[in-house]
Amino acid sequence: MSSFSLNSNLYINITPRGAYYAVQDNAEDVTRHILIKLLKMDDSPELTDRLVIELCEMELEDASNLIHRMQTLGLISGQQEIETAPEQNLEDILEELLGSLSDSKKVLLAENSGLYLGASGFPHEAAEELAAISANLSEVYQRHKRLLHGNLRFNQRAWGLIDAAGNSEVGFWPLYIGLNQFALVIHGMPQLNRPAFKQLMWSLMRRYGATS
């Protein structure tokens, strides 16, 4: 196996794709474990031999190879400037962050209990109903998870209401934050590849990542 050396004077920056990979499932995965560690930090750490050993919990050569693979997959990147987690309270930035995740600006964040934490673009009554639907879909997904991913080998975890052309009108995206489960309900075209998604996951993980 080829080994890779680490560039100095860089900081590990998790990408929106990496943030999504970290929270899309709660299955044990060394890559997911590393990404979750990064999302629990106050800022992006400096890339050093000691850091990658601690992050990956393996010898330096294997850890360097894994970090390189994660970078190749677009889950992390090396940046020259440090990046800091959102300093504002989640309640103060939630609506703005949610609105950035769809071309229609209609997005809500629901708890697994069927209540919603925040919404952008949806009136209160609609947000309540969609949050309740997301909780029901979560139960259905959990009952059939082994069938969907095992027997049928479907890799996607989101549910959607689609039109005749196959375009999603409303999508339900499960999020696993620590021992908690949430869902993004997105009307229109999702835009999860934006920095706002990473900022939202960063805030959620630092608040709920260690709580049940």
C-alpha positions in Angstrom: 0.0 0.0 0.0 1.3 3.5 -0.8 1.8 5.9 2.1 1.1 9.6 2.0 2.9 12.4 3.9 1.0 15.2 5.5 1.4 18.8 4.4 2.3 21.2 7.1 0.6 24.5 8.0 -2.8 23.3 7.0 -6.1 22.8 8.9 -8.6 20.0 8.4 -11.8 21.4 7.1 -14.9 19.2 6.8 -16.9 19.7 3.6 -20.7 19.8 3.3 -20.4 16.4 1.7 -18.5 15.2 4.7 -21.0 16.6 7.1 -23.8 14.8 5.3 -21.9 11.5 5.3 -21.4 11.9 9.1 -25.1 12.3 9.9 -26.9 10.4 7.2 -26.7 7.1 9.2 -25.7 5.9 12.6 -24.0 2.7 11.5 -20.5 2.1 12.9 -17.9 3.4 10.4 -14.4 4.6 11.0 -14.8 7.4 8.5 -18.0 8.6 10.1 -16.4 8.4 13.5 -13.6 10.8 12.4 -16.1 13.2 10.8 -18.2 13.3 13.9 -15.1 14.0 16.0 -14.4 17.0 13.7 -18.0 18.3 14.0 -17.7 18.2 17.8 -14.7 20.5 17.8 -14.8 24.3 18.3 -12.7 24.9 15.2 -10.9 23.1 12.4 -7.7 21.5 13.9 -4.2 21.8 12.5 -3.1 18.9 10.4 -0.3 17.2 12.3 1.0 13.6 12.7 -0.3 13.5 16.3 -3.7 14.8 15.3 -4.3 12.2 12.5 -3.2 9.4 14.9 -5.7 10.6 17.5 -8.5 11.1 15.0 -8.1 7.8 13.2 -6.9 5.8 16.3 -4.3 3.9 14.2 -0.7 4.0 13.3 0.6 7.1 11.4 1.0 5.4 8.0 -2.5 3.9 8.1 -4.0 7.1 9.4 -2.3 9.2 6.7 -3.7 6.9 4.0 -7.2 7.1 5.5 -7.0 10.9 5.7 -5.8 11.0 2.0 -8.7 8.8 1.0 -11.2 11.0 2.8 -9.8 14.0 1.0 -10.0 12.2 -2.4 -13.7 11.5 -1.7 -14.4 15.1 -0.9 -15.3 14.6 2.7 -12.5 16.8 4.1 -10.1 19.4 2.7 -6.9 21.0 3.8 -7.2 24.8 4.2 -4.6 27.4 5.1 -6.9 29.3 7.4 -8.6 28.0 10.5 -12.4 27.8 10.4 -14.5 28.3 13.6 -17.8 26.7 14.5 -20.9 29.1 14.5 -20.7 31.2 17.7 -24.3 32.2 17.7 -27.0 30.3 19.5 -28.7 27.8 17.2 -32.1 29.4 17.7 -30.7 32.7 16.3 -29.3 31.3 13.1 -31.5 28.3 12.4 -34.1 29.9 10.2 -31.4 31.5 8.0 -29.4 28.3 7.7 -32.5 26.3 6.8 -33.6 28.7 4.2 -30.3 28.3 2.4 -30.9 24.5 1.9 -33.6 24.8 -0.8 -34.2 26.8 -3.9 -37.7 27.5 -2.6 -36.4 28.6 0.8 -38.9 26.2 2.4 -37.2 23.9 4.9 -37.9 22.7 8.4 -35.9 20.8 11.0 -38.0 18.2 12.9 -37.3 16.0 15.9 -38.0 12.3 15.9 -40.9 13.0 18.2 -42.8 14.8 15.5 -42.2 18.3 16.7 -40.1 20.8 14.8 -37.2 22.9 16.1 -37.3 25.6 13.4 -38.7 26.4 9.9 -38.1 28.7 7.0 -40.9 29.5 4.6 -43.5 27.1 6.0 -46.5 28.5 8.1 -46.8 27.1 11.6 -49.6 24.7 10.8 -47.9 23.2 7.7 -44.6 22.8 9.7 -46.5 20.9 12.4 -48.1 18.5 9.9 -44.9 17.9 8.0 -42.9 17.3 11.2 -45.5 14.7 12.2 -45.2 13.0 8.8 -41.5 12.9 9.1 -41.8 11.0 12.4 -44.1 8.5 10.8 -41.7 8.0 7.9 -38.9 7.5 10.3 -40.7 4.6 12.0 -41.4 3.0 8.6 -37.8 3.4 7.6 -36.5 1.8 10.8 -38.8 -1.2 10.4 -37.7 -1.8 6.8 -34.0 -0.6 7.0 -32.5 -4.1 6.9 -34.6 -4.9 3.8 -33.9 -1.7 2.0 -30.1 -1.7 2.5 -29.5 -5.4 2.8 -31.8 -7.4 0.4 -32.6 -4.6 -2.0 -29.3 -2.8 -1.7 -30.8 0.7 -1.8 -28.2 3.2 -0.6 -30.4 6.3 -0.2 -32.1 7.1 3.0 -34.3 10.0 2.1 -38.0 9.8 1.3 -39.8 12.0 -1.1 -43.1 13.0 -2.7 -42.3 13.0 -6.4 -44.1 14.2 -9.5 -44.7 12.4 -12.8 -41.2 13.4 -14.0 -39.5 12.0 -10.9 -38.8 15.4 -9.4 -39.2 15.7 -5.6 -41.8 18.2 -4.4 -41.1 17.5 -0.7 -38.2 15.4 0.6 -37.6 14.0 4.1 -33.9 13.6 5.0 -33.0 11.7 8.2 -30.2 13.1 10.4 -28.5 11.2 13.2 -26.9 13.5 15.7 -25.4 11.5 18.6 -28.2 9.4 20.1 -30.8 11.8 18.7 -32.6 11.6 15.3 -33.8 14.6 13.4 -35.1 15.2 9.9 -34.8 17.9 7.3 -38.0 18.5 5.4 -37.2 20.2 2.2 -39.6 21.6 -0.4 -38.2 22.0 -3.9 -34.6 21.3 -5.0 -32.3 20.4 -2.0 -29.1 22.4 -1.8 -27.2 20.4 0.8 -23.8 21.0 -0.8 -23.7 24.5 0.6 -21.6 25.7 3.6 -24.9 26.4 5.4 -25.5 22.7 5.7 -22.1 22.1 7.3 -22.7 25.0 9.6 -26.1 23.6 10.7 -24.6 20.1 11.3 -21.7 21.6 13.2 -24.1 23.5 15.5 -26.4 20.5 16.0 -23.5 18.1 16.7 -21.9 20.4 19.3 -25.3 20.8 21.0 -26.8 17.4 20.7 -23.9 15.1 19.8 -23.5 13.7 23.3 -27.1 13.8 24.5 -30.0 11.4 24.3 
